[in-house]
Amino acid sequence: MDLRHLRYYVAVAEERHFGRAAERLHMAQPPLSQAIRRLESELGVQLLHRTTRRVDLTEAGRAYLERARAILAEVDEAADLARRVAAGVVGRLAIGCVGSATYSLLPTLSRHLAAELPGVDFSFRGEMLAPDQAEGLRTGAIDVALLRPPAADPSLVVRLLRRDRLVVALPADHALAGRPRVRAADLAGTDLIVHSADRRSVMYDVVLRVLRDAGVEPRIRHEVGETSTLITLVAGGLGAAVAPEPVTALTLPGVVYLPLVQPVTTVELAVAHRADRSEPHLLRTVEVIRQMFHPPVGTGQADTDAPPAG
């Protein structure tokens, strides 16, 4: 059945007049009358009582009108849904966040995505190390990752968002805590808390390289899997930790954060997804995230308006 005939019938049934229905449909009256007669012939029932002045509905016509309206509404909704899917504004996605991004970036990110893509159902997993995120992307456990490169995996698309400076987290009663800044060389002989080597943490390699380049042999006392645990152990006086600056959003009594200088070192934050994933809502989400850090030219958004460190 041609959907046009349903639309024609609804117009005639609502207007109760072929002339007014034809005007509403922007067509001539004779083709409209012929289309309705073909519809009645196809159904094998009379839908309308015709007089010279008006049109009335038969009992079958009233029942058919109700269902025709419902069918057309569903067709319109299906078309709208198809357009929204193609535009990338509906769907479901899981986003994995590296530890430091969990505290500072995730609150802003979740609100921004909800505002920009209200039709996408987002879920978030925090405190994920980069290797776990890469594996999650490969298996489909997560769809998008905010991670610390490198992610040497040709199956992933990785785009840089920003670079974060390193800070040193110290117990408040530590001998270095009263200084305005800390050099890597100052950490010689200090007990350290680091991210786990067994879980191939990017930060583990970064911290060891920074210290050894400064001539310091790291004295590692604790290895942890989560950044929150890292800072909690610092608060407990069990050692110092080197971490990305966004970790300062995690405020705990007994912890002092100082900038790390000599050398001034940064670590990257990137957004990643599988190269073989091209769903519109996934690509749209990645673009929205990138624009949070790199607003389009002409938006008037200054660097100071960038998302909080993550």
N, C-alpha and C positions, 0 to 999 in steps of 0.2 A: 504494500500500500504506500502511495506517495504521501510523505508527510505534509506536502503542500495542501492536499485535500483535507487533512485534519485541521490545518490552520484556516482554510476556507470555511469549513463547517463551523468552527468555533466562532468565527467572525459573524457569519449569518445568524447563528443561534443566539448570539449575544445582542446583535443589532435588531433582530427580528424583522429585517428588511434587506432585500438583495441590493438595492441601490446604495444604501448607507454602508453596507458591508463592502461593496465594490470600491467605494471611495476610500474606506479605511484600508483596504488592501492595495490601493493604487492600481486598479485593473478595471477593465470594462465589465459591465454586468452580464452580457451573454456568456462569455467563457466561464464566469463564476457559476451561473445557473447550470451550465453543462457539466462542470466539475462536480457539483453536488449531486446531480442526477446519476453520474457515473459512480459516485461513492455509494449511493443508495442501491444501485444495481449490483455493485460488487458485494455489498452486505446482504442483499436480498431482503431488506426491510425498508419501510418508509420512515424517514427521520423527521420530515417536516410536513405540516399542513399549509398549503400555499393559497393565499387569496390575493385579490388585486391590491389590497391595501397593506397587508402585513403577512408575517410568517409566524406560525405557531409550531411548537415542538410536540411531536407524538411522545408517548411514554418511552418508546425505544429511543427517540431522539434525546430526551432528557437524560436517560441513562448513558447514552453514548457521549453526550456533552461532558458529563462529569469525568468519564475515563479519558476522553480526548484531551481535556485540560491537563490531567495528571501526566499523560504520556508526553505532551509537549513540554511540560515543566521539567520532566526528567531528561528529555533530550537537550533542553537549554542548559540544565545543570551539568550534563555530561560534557557539552561543548565548553562550558566555562571551566570545568575541571581540567579538560585537556589543554586549554590555553594556559592555565595556571601551572600545570606540570611542565609544559614546554618552556615557560618563563622561569622555572626553577623556584617557585614560591610555595610549593607544597611538597611534603615528603617527611621522612624520618631519618635522623642522623645521630650518630654517637661521636663525640669529640673527646679525645684524650689529651690531657694537659700535663706537661712536665711540672715537677714539684713547685718551683718558685712561681710559675704562672698560675698555679692553683689559688694562691692567696691574693695576689695583686691584680692579675688580669681577668681571671674567671668571672668575678662579679660584674665587671664592666662588659665583658664579652657576652655573657648570657643575656644581659639587659639589651645590649645593642642588637644582637641577633633576633631577640624576641620582637624588637621594634621594627627591624628591617624586613624580617621574614616571619611574620606571625603565623603563616600557614605551615611552617616546618616544625615538626616535633623534635626538639633537641634533647639529648641526654648527655651528661658529662661524666668523665672519669678523671679524677685528679691523682696527683702523686705518682705519675707514671715515668719511669726512666725511659730514655730514648730507645734502647734496644727492645723494651717491652712494647713501646708504641709502634715501632717498625713491625714487630711480629703481629701486633693487633691489627695493623693495616693489612698485612698480608692475609691474615685469617678471616678478616671481616668483623672482628670483635669491635673495632672502632672504624669510623669512616674518614675522619680527619684528625690530624695530630698537630699539637703545638709542641715542638720538641727542640732539643739542642743538637745541632749538627756536630760532627758529620753523621750522615745516614747513608753510608756507601752501599746503596741498593738500587740497581737500575730499574727495578720495578716500581719505584716511588718517584713522584714529582715533589721536589723540595724547593720552597721559595723563601728567601730571607725576608724577615720582618724588621729586625733591628739587632743592634749589638748592645749587650749589657755589661757594665763594668763589674769587677769583682770587689767584694767587701770581705772583711774579716769579722766573724762573730766571736766575741770573747765573753767569758764570765765576767760579771761586773767587778769582781774582786781580783781580776788578773792584773799582773804587773804592767801590762801594756794598755789596760783599759782607759787610763787617764790621758793618753796621747790623742792628738787630733787626727792622726793617720798612722798606718802601719806599713813598713816595708816587708817584703818577703823575707829578707835576711833576719828581721827581728823575730821570726817564728822559730829560729834555731833552738832546739831543746824544749819546745812547747809540745805538750800532748795534743794530738790532732784527732778530730772526728771527721771522717770522710764518707762519701757515698761508696757503696759496695763495689769492690773490684770483681767479685764473682758474677755480678749482674751486668758487667761491662758498662758501667756508668761513664758517660762522657766527662762528667765533672771529676771523677777520680783521676783520669788521665791529665786533665787540665791542671788540677792542683799539684800533682806530682811534678809535672813539667815546670810550672812556675817556680816551685820551691827549689828544685834541683838546678834550674838555670841561675838561681840566686846563690848557689853553693850550699843549700840547706838539704840535709838528708832528712826526709819527713819521719817524725816519730808518731806513727799511727797507733792509736790505742783502741779506736772503735770504728767499725764500718757499719753503715746503716743503709736501708733501702729507700727511706722516705725523708724528704727535706724537713718535714715537721719533727721527725725523731731527731734529726741532726741538731736542730736548734734547741729542742727540749734537753738533749744531753749537754749542750753548752750551758743552758740555764742551770743545770744541775752541777756545774763546776767540773765536768769530766774532761774538758778540753776545749780547744778553739776549733773553728771551722772556717774554711774559705768557700764562699758561695756567691752566686750572681746577686747583684744589688737588689733586684726585686724581692729577695727574701726578707728585706727589712720591713715589709708589710706584715710579717709575722712577729708581732711584738709580744715578748714574754718578760716577766720580771726577772732580773738577774742577767740579762743579755745586753751587751753593748755592741753596736755595729760601727766599724771604722772603715774608711776607704783604704783600699790596698794600693800603694804607690811603689814605684821602683821594683818591678816594672808595673806600668799601667796596662792591665790586661783586660780584654773583653771576651765574652762568649756570645755566640749567636743564638737568636731565637728565630725559628722558622715554622711555616705551616706546610704540612705534607699530606699527600693522599696517594692512592695507588694510581699508576699511570694508565691502567686499563679501565678506570672508573670515569665515566663521562656523563653521569646523570645530571640533568640541568640543575636540580636543587643542590647537589654537592658542589658543582662548579660555581654556582651563585654564592653559596656559603663561603667558599674559599675567597672569592672576590670581595665579599663584604668584609671579611677578616683583614684582607690586605689593605683595603681602603681605610680601615681603622688606623693603620700605621702610616699609610701613604695616601692622604686624601687627594682627590683629583685636583689639578691646578684650577684655581679660580673659585674654590669653595670658601676661601677666606679663613680657613682653619689654620692657625699658627702652630708651630712646633710645640709650643707650650700647652696646646690643647690635645696633644697626643694621649692615647690611653695610658693609664698608670703602668709602671714597669711590671713585667711578668716574666 
